[in-house]
Amino acid sequence: MKIVLATTNKGKLREFNEMCKDEVIPFRDILGDLEIIENGKSFQENALIKAKTIFDKLGGDDEYIVISDDSGISVPLLGGEPDIYSARYAGVNATDKDNLFKLVDNIKAKGVDRTLAYYTASIAIVSKYGEYSVHGWMYGDVITTPRGDNGFGYDPIFIPQGYNKTLGELENSIKKSISHRSKALKLAKPIIKLLNRNIF
Ligand code: IMP
């Protein structure tokens, strides 16, 4: 069986490849460019939309297990924003930097320079045996002065609980051990393993 990852996000691809022993193939390598309309109302719905779309495009083939990740950051002070809109917070064609600075501006507008935040990752697994989804979270604070270049997205302003450095400053190996994505993947792995052995 081939495990196909339904994402084009380079940061996510790198993290998945680092966390998986089996090789994960980005869908673009098989299907080329493809626009997926993420119109779900939750991380879970969007993750399932992505994985199902790719699985269908692959012809619903026995050979494939498709996994996807829909993720983002939520800031309770801002009513939970940007949440499922994390990738397009500053507009549909916004870069990671545009989104980060919009979040910084909105936090500053509340008169603070540090506030609680958390990342969510929903991983969907779709194969001919059905659909599964799992979640992982990472709690911490966001600050209004970006620090460090590691990770991607909002990592330069996110300080995980128990640390005093941002994910931009911390080693990738530390992020790998505590991240929302690695927690979700830990739950996804036994499901993928069983599907891979055709046990269902
Ligand atoms: P998605 O590709 O539609 O799931 O959007 C995910 C967006 O959430 C990314 O573009 C990032 O802005 C943000 N995000 C998700 N996970 C992380 C992470 O681990 N670090 C930093 N930003 C993240």
py3Dmol code that shows the C-alpha trace and the ligand (Angstrom):
import py3Dmol

protein = """\
ATOM      1  CA  MET A   1       0.000   0.000   0.000  1.00  0.00           C
ATOM      2  CA  LYS A   2       1.095   3.542  -0.696  1.00  0.00           C
ATOM      3  CA  ILE A   3       0.556   6.291   1.831  1.00  0.00           C
ATOM      4  CA  VAL A   4      -0.334   9.556   0.105  1.00  0.00           C
ATOM      5  CA  LEU A   5      -0.325  12.861   1.940  1.00  0.00           C
ATOM      6  CA  ALA A   6      -3.066  15.300   0.930  1.00  0.00           C
ATOM      7  CA  THR A   7      -1.146  18.531   1.447  1.00  0.00           C
ATOM      8  CA  THR A   8       1.021  20.950  -0.481  1.00  0.00           C
ATOM      9  CA  ASN A   9       2.213  22.753   2.654  1.00  0.00           C
ATOM     10  CA  LYS A  10       6.028  22.367   2.688  1.00  0.00           C
ATOM     11  CA  GLY A  11       6.280  22.727   6.469  1.00  0.00           C
ATOM     12  CA  LYS A  12       3.735  19.968   7.045  1.00  0.00           C
ATOM     13  CA  LEU A  13       5.345  17.709   4.421  1.00  0.00           C
ATOM     14  CA  ARG A  14       8.733  18.059   6.095  1.00  0.00           C
ATOM     15  CA  GLU A  15       7.292  17.303   9.525  1.00  0.00           C
ATOM     16  CA  PHE A  16       5.342  14.266   8.265  1.00  0.00           C
ATOM     17  CA  ASN A  17       8.421  12.886   6.526  1.00  0.00           C
ATOM     18  CA  GLU A  18      10.479  13.323   9.702  1.00  0.00           C
ATOM     19  CA  MET A  19       7.826  11.616  11.820  1.00  0.00           C
ATOM     20  CA  CYS A  20       6.984   8.654   9.547  1.00  0.00           C
ATOM     21  CA  LYS A  21       9.181   5.639   8.945  1.00  0.00           C
ATOM     22  CA  ASP A  22       7.133   4.680   5.881  1.00  0.00           C
ATOM     23  CA  GLU A  23       7.582   6.964   2.960  1.00  0.00           C
ATOM     24  CA  VAL A  24       4.768   9.427   2.553  1.00  0.00           C
ATOM     25  CA  ILE A  25       4.114  10.537  -1.035  1.00  0.00           C
ATOM     26  CA  PRO A  26       2.815  14.086  -1.577  1.00  0.00           C
ATOM     27  CA  PHE A  27      -0.342  13.884  -3.736  1.00  0.00           C
ATOM     28  CA  ARG A  28       1.178  16.339  -6.223  1.00  0.00           C
ATOM     29  CA  ASP A  29       3.763  13.709  -7.225  1.00  0.00           C
ATOM     30  CA  ILE A  30       0.923  11.520  -8.514  1.00  0.00           C
ATOM     31  CA  LEU A  31      -1.878  13.894  -9.418  1.00  0.00           C
ATOM     32  CA  GLY A  32      -0.114  17.178 -10.141  1.00  0.00           C
ATOM     33  CA  ASP A  33      -1.724  20.476  -9.160  1.00  0.00           C
ATOM     34  CA  LEU A  34      -5.216  20.256  -7.822  1.00  0.00           C
ATOM     35  CA  GLU A  35      -7.357  22.807  -6.044  1.00  0.00           C
ATOM     36  CA  ILE A  36      -9.228  21.486  -3.031  1.00  0.00           C
ATOM     37  CA  ILE A  37     -12.078  23.632  -1.722  1.00  0.00           C
ATOM     38  CA  GLU A  38     -11.870  23.538   2.053  1.00  0.00           C
ATOM     39  CA  ASN A  39     -15.384  24.623   2.929  1.00  0.00           C
ATOM     40  CA  GLY A  40     -15.815  22.639   6.138  1.00  0.00           C
ATOM     41  CA  LYS A  41     -16.731  24.247   9.445  1.00  0.00           C
ATOM     42  CA  SER A  42     -14.112  22.476  11.550  1.00  0.00           C
ATOM     43  CA  PHE A  43     -10.556  21.152  11.279  1.00  0.00           C
ATOM     44  CA  GLN A  44     -12.045  17.655  11.188  1.00  0.00           C
ATOM     45  CA  GLU A  45     -14.409  18.423   8.305  1.00  0.00           C
ATOM     46  CA  ASN A  46     -11.654  20.100   6.289  1.00  0.00           C
ATOM     47  CA  ALA A  47      -9.194  17.261   6.894  1.00  0.00           C
ATOM     48  CA  LEU A  48     -11.800  14.743   5.697  1.00  0.00           C
ATOM     49  CA  ILE A  49     -12.635  16.880   2.632  1.00  0.00           C
ATOM     50  CA  LYS A  50      -8.943  16.950   1.652  1.00  0.00           C
ATOM     51  CA  ALA A  51      -8.329  13.225   2.161  1.00  0.00           C
ATOM     52  CA  LYS A  52     -11.584  12.152   0.467  1.00  0.00           C
ATOM     53  CA  THR A  53     -10.994  14.435  -2.536  1.00  0.00           C
ATOM     54  CA  ILE A  54      -7.532  12.978  -3.109  1.00  0.00           C
ATOM     55  CA  PHE A  55      -8.679   9.399  -2.495  1.00  0.00           C
ATOM     56  CA  ASP A  56     -11.466   9.851  -5.089  1.00  0.00           C
ATOM     57  CA  LYS A  57      -9.047  11.406  -7.600  1.00  0.00           C
ATOM     58  CA  LEU A  58      -6.820   8.367  -7.146  1.00  0.00           C
ATOM     59  CA  GLY A  59      -9.767   6.292  -8.271  1.00  0.00           C
ATOM     60  CA  GLY A  60     -10.705   4.953  -4.827  1.00  0.00           C
ATOM     61  CA  ASP A  61      -7.936   2.454  -5.376  1.00  0.00           C
ATOM     62  CA  ASP A  62      -7.116  -0.417  -2.944  1.00  0.00           C
ATOM     63  CA  GLU A  63      -3.507   0.513  -3.313  1.00  0.00           C
ATOM     64  CA  TYR A  64      -3.764   3.841  -1.483  1.00  0.00           C
ATOM     65  CA  ILE A  65      -4.191   5.153   2.028  1.00  0.00           C
ATOM     66  CA  VAL A  66      -4.622   8.930   1.978  1.00  0.00           C
ATOM     67  CA  ILE A  67      -3.808  10.992   5.033  1.00  0.00           C
ATOM     68  CA  SER A  68      -4.407  14.703   5.435  1.00  0.00           C
ATOM     69  CA  ASP A  69      -3.810  17.273   8.115  1.00  0.00           C
ATOM     70  CA  ASP A  70      -5.954  20.309   8.721  1.00  0.00           C
ATOM     71  CA  SER A  71      -4.503  22.487  11.389  1.00  0.00           C
ATOM     72  CA  GLY A  72      -4.251  25.966  12.765  1.00  0.00           C
ATOM     73  CA  ILE A  73      -3.840  28.226  15.734  1.00  0.00           C
ATOM     74  CA  SER A  74      -6.588  29.593  17.991  1.00  0.00           C
ATOM     75  CA  VAL A  75      -6.363  32.611  20.281  1.00  0.00           C
ATOM     76  CA  PRO A  76      -9.101  32.756  22.940  1.00  0.00           C
ATOM     77  CA  LEU A  77      -8.566  36.537  23.431  1.00  0.00           C
ATOM     78  CA  LEU A  78      -9.677  36.970  19.797  1.00  0.00           C
ATOM     79  CA  GLY A  79     -12.726  34.749  20.125  1.00  0.00           C
ATOM     80  CA  GLY A  80     -10.676  31.788  18.873  1.00  0.00           C
ATOM     81  CA  GLU A  81      -9.360  33.445  15.675  1.00  0.00           C
ATOM     82  CA  PRO A  82      -7.828  32.535  13.273  1.00  0.00           C
ATOM     83  CA  ASP A  83      -8.710  28.843  13.899  1.00  0.00           C
ATOM     84  CA  ILE A  84      -9.745  27.076  10.649  1.00  0.00           C
ATOM     85  CA  TYR A  85      -8.831  30.254   8.747  1.00  0.00           C
ATOM     86  CA  SER A  86      -5.178  30.155   9.879  1.00  0.00           C
ATOM     87  CA  ALA A  87      -3.815  29.626   6.354  1.00  0.00           C
ATOM     88  CA  ARG A  88      -5.908  32.461   4.888  1.00  0.00           C
ATOM     89  CA  TYR A  89      -6.220  34.841   7.858  1.00  0.00           C
ATOM     90  CA  ALA A  90      -4.826  37.789   5.886  1.00  0.00           C
ATOM     91  CA  GLY A  91      -6.559  36.767   2.619  1.00  0.00           C
ATOM     92  CA  VAL A  92      -6.693  33.860   0.192  1.00  0.00           C
ATOM     93  CA  ASN A  93      -3.231  34.466  -1.254  1.00  0.00           C
ATOM     94  CA  ALA A  94      -1.645  35.516   2.028  1.00  0.00           C
ATOM     95  CA  THR A  95       1.828  34.273   2.947  1.00  0.00           C
ATOM     96  CA  ASP A  96       2.701  32.764   6.341  1.00  0.00           C
ATOM     97  CA  LYS A  97       4.281  36.140   7.237  1.00  0.00           C
ATOM     98  CA  ASP A  98       1.150  38.124   6.249  1.00  0.00           C
ATOM     99  CA  ASN A  99      -0.965  35.853   8.455  1.00  0.00           C
ATOM    100  CA  LEU A 100       1.471  36.040  11.376  1.00  0.00           C
ATOM    101  CA  PHE A 101       1.584  39.858  11.280  1.00  0.00           C
ATOM    102  CA  LYS A 102      -2.197  40.108  11.067  1.00  0.00           C
ATOM    103  CA  LEU A 103      -2.400  37.997  14.218  1.00  0.00           C
ATOM    104  CA  VAL A 104       0.270  40.144  15.901  1.00  0.00           C
ATOM    105  CA  ASP A 105      -1.649  43.344  14.998  1.00  0.00           C
ATOM    106  CA  ASN A 106      -4.928  41.954  16.316  1.00  0.00           C
ATOM    107  CA  ILE A 107      -3.323  40.906  19.615  1.00  0.00           C
ATOM    108  CA  LYS A 108      -1.625  44.311  19.993  1.00  0.00           C
ATOM    109  CA  ALA A 109      -4.982  45.983  19.316  1.00  0.00           C
ATOM    110  CA  LYS A 110      -6.248  44.292  22.492  1.00  0.00           C
ATOM    111  CA  GLY A 111      -3.495  46.084  24.443  1.00  0.00           C
ATOM    112  CA  VAL A 112      -1.401  42.999  25.308  1.00  0.00           C
ATOM    113  CA  ASP A 113       1.874  41.587  24.041  1.00  0.00           C
ATOM    114  CA  ARG A 114       1.379  37.991  25.180  1.00  0.00           C
ATOM    115  CA  THR A 115      -1.731  35.810  25.410  1.00  0.00           C
ATOM    116  CA  LEU A 116      -2.873  32.194  25.543  1.00  0.00           C
ATOM    117  CA  ALA A 117      -3.075  30.207  22.308  1.00  0.00           C
ATOM    118  CA  TYR A 118      -3.221  26.636  21.102  1.00  0.00           C
ATOM    119  CA  TYR A 119      -2.590  24.702  17.936  1.00  0.00           C
ATOM    120  CA  THR A 120      -4.983  21.989  16.729  1.00  0.00           C
ATOM    121  CA  ALA A 121      -4.215  19.282  14.171  1.00  0.00           C
ATOM    122  CA  SER A 122      -6.892  17.031  12.757  1.00  0.00           C
ATOM    123  CA  ILE A 123      -5.567  14.109  10.749  1.00  0.00           C
ATOM    124  CA  ALA A 124      -7.958  12.240   8.459  1.00  0.00           C
ATOM    125  CA  ILE A 125      -7.215   8.779   7.115  1.00  0.00           C
ATOM    126  CA  VAL A 126      -9.173   7.584   4.090  1.00  0.00           C
ATOM    127  CA  SER A 127      -8.890   4.210   2.394  1.00  0.00           C
ATOM    128  CA  LYS A 128     -11.280   1.725   0.817  1.00  0.00           C
ATOM    129  CA  TYR A 129     -11.965   0.509   4.354  1.00  0.00           C
ATOM    130  CA  GLY A 130     -13.491   3.822   5.411  1.00  0.00           C
ATOM    131  CA  GLU A 131     -12.707   7.170   7.005  1.00  0.00           C
ATOM    132  CA  TYR A 132     -11.057   7.909  10.332  1.00  0.00           C
ATOM    133  CA  SER A 133     -10.017  11.078  12.100  1.00  0.00           C
ATOM    134  CA  VAL A 134      -7.851  11.890  15.098  1.00  0.00           C
ATOM    135  CA  HIS A 135      -6.778  15.114  16.807  1.00  0.00           C
ATOM    136  CA  GLY A 136      -3.814  16.564  18.671  1.00  0.00           C
ATOM    137  CA  TRP A 137      -3.318  19.869  20.501  1.00  0.00           C
ATOM    138  CA  MET A 138      -0.396  21.955  21.733  1.00  0.00           C
ATOM    139  CA  TYR A 139      -0.982  24.714  24.292  1.00  0.00           C
ATOM    140  CA  GLY A 140       1.100  27.802  24.966  1.00  0.00           C
ATOM    141  CA  ASP A 141       1.260  31.560  24.481  1.00  0.00           C
ATOM    142  CA  VAL A 142       1.629  33.820  21.486  1.00  0.00           C
ATOM    143  CA  ILE A 143       3.815  36.925  21.670  1.00  0.00           C
ATOM    144  CA  THR A 144       3.831  40.008  19.452  1.00  0.00           C
ATOM    145  CA  THR A 145       7.557  39.962  18.580  1.00  0.00           C
ATOM    146  CA  PRO A 146       8.503  37.068  16.268  1.00  0.00           C
ATOM    147  CA  ARG A 147      11.657  35.170  17.316  1.00  0.00           C
ATOM    148  CA  GLY A 148      13.595  32.500  15.364  1.00  0.00           C
ATOM    149  CA  ASP A 149      13.321  30.911  11.921  1.00  0.00           C
ATOM    150  CA  ASN A 150      12.626  27.256  12.697  1.00  0.00           C
ATOM    151  CA  GLY A 151       9.286  25.627  11.956  1.00  0.00           C
ATOM    152  CA  PHE A 152       6.772  27.458   9.773  1.00  0.00           C
ATOM    153  CA  GLY A 153       3.591  29.517   9.925  1.00  0.00           C
ATOM    154  CA  TYR A 154       2.963  31.016  13.359  1.00  0.00           C
ATOM    155  CA  ASP A 155       5.901  29.205  15.022  1.00  0.00           C
ATOM    156  CA  PRO A 156       8.059  32.363  15.505  1.00  0.00           C
ATOM    157  CA  ILE A 157       5.392  33.806  17.864  1.00  0.00           C
ATOM    158  CA  PHE A 158       4.334  30.601  19.661  1.00  0.00           C
ATOM    159  CA  ILE A 159       5.895  29.678  23.019  1.00  0.00           C
ATOM    160  CA  PRO A 160       4.854  26.155  24.072  1.00  0.00           C
ATOM    161  CA  GLN A 161       3.785  25.610  27.687  1.00  0.00           C
ATOM    162  CA  GLY A 162       6.837  24.825  29.855  1.00  0.00           C
ATOM    163  CA  TYR A 163       9.343  26.611  27.569  1.00  0.00           C
ATOM    164  CA  ASN A 164      10.573  30.183  27.307  1.00  0.00           C
ATOM    165  CA  LYS A 165      11.551  30.083  23.653  1.00  0.00           C
ATOM    166  CA  THR A 166       9.343  30.224  20.581  1.00  0.00           C
ATOM    167  CA  LEU A 167       9.005  27.253  18.221  1.00  0.00           C
ATOM    168  CA  GLY A 168      11.017  29.429  15.840  1.00  0.00           C
ATOM    169  CA  GLU A 169      13.915  29.263  18.318  1.00  0.00           C
ATOM    170  CA  LEU A 170      13.522  25.712  19.627  1.00  0.00           C
ATOM    171  CA  GLU A 171      15.121  22.756  17.844  1.00  0.00           C
ATOM    172  CA  ASN A 172      12.833  20.961  15.380  1.00  0.00           C
ATOM    173  CA  SER A 173      13.304  17.820  17.472  1.00  0.00           C
ATOM    174  CA  ILE A 174      11.613  19.538  20.434  1.00  0.00           C
ATOM    175  CA  LYS A 175       8.643  20.608  18.317  1.00  0.00           C
ATOM    176  CA  LYS A 176       8.451  17.035  17.035  1.00  0.00           C
ATOM    177  CA  SER A 177       8.176  15.705  20.589  1.00  0.00           C
ATOM    178  CA  ILE A 178       5.383  18.061  21.724  1.00  0.00           C
ATOM    179  CA  SER A 179       3.466  19.253  18.677  1.00  0.00           C
ATOM    180  CA  HIS A 180      -0.231  18.995  17.892  1.00  0.00           C
ATOM    181  CA  ARG A 181       0.745  17.195  14.666  1.00  0.00           C
ATOM    182  CA  SER A 182       2.931  14.595  16.341  1.00  0.00           C
ATOM    183  CA  LYS A 183       0.237  13.915  18.950  1.00  0.00           C
ATOM    184  CA  ALA A 184      -2.381  13.403  16.233  1.00  0.00           C
ATOM    185  CA  LEU A 185       0.014  11.277  14.190  1.00  0.00           C
ATOM    186  CA  LYS A 186       0.693   9.072  17.209  1.00  0.00           C
ATOM    187  CA  LEU A 187      -3.034   8.275  17.274  1.00  0.00           C
ATOM    188  CA  ALA A 188      -3.173   7.866  13.484  1.00  0.00           C
ATOM    189  CA  LYS A 189      -0.255   5.431  13.247  1.00  0.00           C
ATOM    190  CA  PRO A 190      -1.966   2.319  14.645  1.00  0.00           C
ATOM    191  CA  ILE A 191      -4.923   2.916  12.289  1.00  0.00           C
ATOM    192  CA  ILE A 192      -2.595   3.273   9.287  1.00  0.00           C
ATOM    193  CA  LYS A 193      -0.704   0.162  10.382  1.00  0.00           C
ATOM    194  CA  LEU A 194      -3.874  -1.932  10.539  1.00  0.00           C
ATOM    195  CA  LEU A 195      -5.116  -0.634   7.178  1.00  0.00           C
ATOM    196  CA  ASN A 196      -1.723  -1.341   5.679  1.00  0.00           C
ATOM    197  CA  ARG A 197      -1.968  -4.968   6.757  1.00  0.00           C
ATOM    198  CA  ASN A 198      -5.515  -5.232   5.387  1.00  0.00           C
ATOM    199  CA  ILE A 199      -6.761  -6.226   8.817  1.00  0.00           C
ATOM    200  CA  PHE A 200     -10.060  -4.330   8.567  1.00  0.00           C
TER     201      PHE A 200
END
"""
ligand_1 = """\
23
IMP
P -4.121 24.129 6.375
O -3.005 23.722 5.458
O -5.335 24.585 5.664
O -4.390 23.067 7.400
O -3.610 25.403 7.160
C -2.755 25.279 8.220
C -2.236 26.661 8.618
O -2.204 26.706 10.042
C -0.809 26.872 8.145
O -0.754 27.592 6.968
C -0.196 27.633 9.293
O -0.466 28.976 9.118
C -0.965 27.148 10.512
N -0.277 26.018 11.163
C -0.699 24.730 11.268
N 0.197 23.979 11.924
C 1.209 24.794 12.213
C 2.460 24.578 12.862
O 2.825 23.471 13.269
N 3.225 25.663 12.975
C 2.870 26.885 12.527
N 1.751 27.153 11.893
C 0.909 26.099 11.729
"""
view = py3Dmol.view(width=600, height=400)
view.addModel(protein, "pdb")
view.setStyle({"model": 0}, {"cartoon": {"style": "trace"}})
view.addModel(ligand_1, "xyz")
view.setStyle({"model": 1}, {"stick": {}})
view.zoomTo()
view.show()
